[in-house]
Amino acid sequence: MRFLALRTATIAVAVVATGMAAVPAAVASTQPDGSPALARTHDGERSLRDLARGRLAIGTAVGMDALDKDPAYRRLVGGQFSAVTPENVMKWEVVEPTRDTYDWSQGDQLVDFARANHQQVRGHTLVWHSQLPEWLTEGTFTNDELRTILKKHVTDQATHFRGRIWQWDVVNEAFNEDGTMRDTLWLRQLGPGYVADAFRWAHRADPKATLFYNDYTIEGLNPKSDAAYAMVRQLRSEGVPIGGIGLQAHLGTQYEFPTGYVQNLQRFADLGVKISVTEADVRMPLPVDATKLQVQSDAFTDLLRGCLAVRACTDFTMWGFTDKYSWIPGVFPGQGSAHPLDELYQPKPAWDALKIVLADDHQDRPGLVWADSRGGVS
Ligand code: XIL
């Protein structure tokens, strides 16, 4: 692995330079609420959000069950991050399980939590082919009916959360790896114009939110990111209100880091759109070992550094931060350990690396429209 030796040296130097203590073993004690002690990373050190303040938002996807039941998780979400994304509760199957009956309760709960903790919210997601309610996937609709259904969904959801969402993932995962459009019910029945329509409907309902196209494997230069780039350029030239590109960044230690990542960010920036890393994680084939953890740490480092290097990249969101609650083992059997904290909330090299990158990067980035005004360490 190309960057392994180099990076280890860099981190060692940076640890000294930033005055961070070496990593002690976990402290065996409990918090007043009975949850395990969070060890040295989380108490008495600057949080990720504090280190990133004024330069970019640091976000995480949030699972509502964990937020509800696990005080340690709750404390970390509120204390370490300046942006949150609902992992599932703004998806269509959750918000409209029965036709015309909305349930916004869990989405509202997250928005309230975010407000209480001075966090931005990324809305995820309005138009996708996955996690749709059965009444929709099993139903038979004419093309006109389906268009009306999609328009109502986008409009009602964006209206419900109007003014409370920083960035909306309006359309999610519309491309195949070869750059052709994914065969979904939307493409089949509505044609490719559904993308522009969705952005226009969302903008009408919530003019202040920045509207994103979001996808995976579009981090580097490849046929899929070329297609996303061409689409964003085309939509912008037609005056469609797309304001951002979301790079999911689901990486793996067994794959090369995406080729041309920074050039890719830059070409999107040159189109005048914001960039967000929206779902960063770096999975690995199990079992875990020190080499894989270092490769993971390097990948997180490169992802964050690239974002910091391009001014238009104003958000770095991870798809969860602890292996305790991870979507990876269920979707990629035999893989896991994808997040910077382990199941016991103990830091892996990646957690320290993220902090080092943030502490290292003194580049002033004035003029960002959002502000993380919260002070102190949590
Ligand atoms: C995943 C969630 O993490 C899981 O809990 C759920 O079962 C499936 O979806 N790309 C996306 C996210 O845009 O919405 C997906 O989230 C992960 C891949």
Boltz pocket constraint, residues with backbone or C-beta under 6 A from the ligand:
constraints:
  - pocket:
      binder: B
      contacts: [[A, 87], [A, 88], [A, 172], [A, 248], [A, 279], [A, 327]]
      max_distance: 6.0
